[in-house]
Each structure stands twice: as C-alpha cells, then as structure tokens.
C-alpha cells in the first residue's frame, strides 16, 4: 500500500462515498494543502483498492455512469491498522526555493534578492489561505485536520520570517555577495 492508497481510504471513510473526481475535490480542500501527489493517482487508485477488496464499487446505471466507491470492512481495518502504526520517519522536504538558495552563491546577487522576495510573497499568500481556513467555525473540519492546519500555519509563519530576514540581509549587504 502506498501513501495515496491510505489517502483514498481516508477520504472515502471520512465522506462515506466518493467518485474519483470527488476524491480530487476532497483532497484539494484538505490534505492537498500539505501533501502533494499527481492527481491522476486519485483516478487510478480506487479501482485498484476495489480489486483488493478494500473499497466497494458501484456504477451509476444512467447518465454519466460514474464509479462510486465506499470503504469496506477490510478497507476500514487496513486504514485503522495504518493509523495505529507509529510512524517515526521524517517526511521529505522538496522545496525548489530552498534548492536554489543552496546554490545562490554561484549566481548573481540580484537573483538571490528576487528569490527571497518571491518566496516571501508566496509563503505570505499560503499563510493567508491557511488563516482563512483557521477562521472557519470549529465544526467546519474534523479536529485532526484542524490540528494539521495549525502545523501548516506555524510552518508558513516560519517560512515568511526566514525569507523576509534573508531579503533584509541581502538588501542591507549583510550577506557576502555571490562569487563570479
């Protein structure tokens, strides 16, 4: 089972039933804020999980003949077992801005300033999105998703602070210029 398998099981369990398109929408409104994955997997994974007996599939008889999935007892058991597992591995951070920063001394000083300014703006925008979600009524999302949102808020605040300080240091000349 892959992380996307558990993502699908979790979303179907939370919402009762879902089409692959519903899964894409549900993910975008929740875990898509902190877990990136190719959305095509949300169309491929449910039939695979149904074949494994973890989801049940029904097809509409008329109209668009959508495929509607619901979790089975075996699927709920697999999800519960996964949730009970003590995950201790750190997640992988793959931030393109951070990768560029790691090599910034090899570029032009103006490019480092542009990078810092752009990253600060992008993280301020994401922080604003999270703050909007955090302002929703308590019952607008499960407690577990709200706690994940709290971590996202802290992460984005840290990112904004980091990139704004870097920008200030670069523009004030407190950081050595890149080499030629």
N, C-alpha and C positions, 0 to 999 in steps of 0.2 A: 504494500500500500504506500502511496505517495502522499505528501502534504496536500495535494489537490484532492486526493481521494477523501481525506478527512474534512477538507473544506466543503466538499459537496455533501458528504454525510451530515456535517454540522448544519449547513444551510437548510437542507431538506428537513432535518429533525426540528429545527427551530421554526420553520414556516409550514410544516405539515405536508404540503405537496409543492412541486415546482417543475416547471419546464426548464430546459437548458437556458432559454432566454431569461426566465425568472431568476435563475441562479446568477447570471451575469449582472442583473439589476441588483439583487440582494448583496452580492459581493461588492459592487461599486458603492453601495450605501453603508457598508460596514467594514469588513476586513480589507477591502481594496485600498483603504487609506494607509495601510501599513504592510500589506502582503501583496507583492506583485507577482503576476503569473500571466502566461499567454491565455487570453480569454477563450481561444479555440479549445482549450482543455475542458472548459465547462460544457462544451457540446460533446466531447468525446468520452469524458469520464462517466457520466451517468449510465449509458448503455453497458459499459464495462462493469460497473458496480452491480447493475441489474443481472448481468450474466453470472456474476459471482454470488448472487442471492442476497446482496446487501441492500439493494433497492428493488422495489416492485415497479413495473412499468405498465401504464395504461395508455392507449391511444384514443384520441377523440374519434368517434365514428363519422362525424360530419365536419364540414368546414375545413379548417387548416390541418386537421388530423394531427394536432400537436401530441408530442410524447410527454406524458405527465408522470413524474416519479414521486414515490413516497418511500420512507425508510421501512425496512423490515425489522423483525426482532433481531435477526443476525446482524443487520447493519447497526442497529442501536447498541448491540453488545460490542461490536468492533469499535464504535465511537467511544463508548464508555471505557473500554479497556485502554484505548489510546489516551483518553483524558486522565486516566488513573496512573499512567506511566510517568515517572519522574524525569522529565526532560532536563538535562543539565548542559547540553551542548549550546554554545553561543551561536546566535544567528550570524549570518554573513552580511557584512556591510559593504555594499557595492554602490558607492556614490561617485558619479562621474566628476563632480566638482572637487571632491577630495582627491581623486586620482590626478586631476590637473594641478591641484595645489602641490601635490607631492613632487612634481617636476617643474614648478613655476620658476625656480631659479634659472632654468635653461631658456626661458622665454624673455619677452620684452616686459619691462616694468608696467607699461600701460595695460598689458594683457592680464596681469595679476590683479590690478585695480578693477578692471572690467569683470573678471571672475568673481572677486569678492562682492562687488556691487550687485551683480546678477544673482549670486547665491543668497545674499541677504534679502533681496526682494522676493525671490522665490520662496524662501522659508517664512518670510512675513506673510505672504499670501496663504501658504499652507496653515500657518498658525491661525490666521483669521478664519479659515474654513473650520478648523478644529474648535475655535472659540464659539463659532455659530452653533456647532453641534453640541458643545458643552452647555449652551444656554437653553437647549430644549428641555422640556419637562422631564423629571426623573423617570417617569414611566414610558418615555418615548423610545427607550432602548433597554435591553437587558443589563443588569448590573455588571456582568462580565465585560460587555462591550464598552460600557461607560468607564470601567477601570482601565481598559486598554486605551481608551481615548485620553485618560489622564496621563498615561505614559507618553502618548503622542504629543500632548500639549507641552510636557516637560522637554521632550526631545526637540521640538520645534523652537521653543524658547532658547534652549542651549545653542542650537544652530544659528538663530538670529544673532545672539550675543557674540558667538565666535566670529561670524563673517563680518559683523559690524566692527568689532575690535580689529580684525585683520585689515579691513578697509581703512580704519583710522590710522593704524600703524603704517600702512603702505603710503597713504597720502601725506602723513607727517614725516616720512623719511626715517622712521624708527626701525625699519627692516632693511637689511642690506639689499642693494639693487641686484637684479639678476646679472649673471656673468654674460659676456658676449661670446 
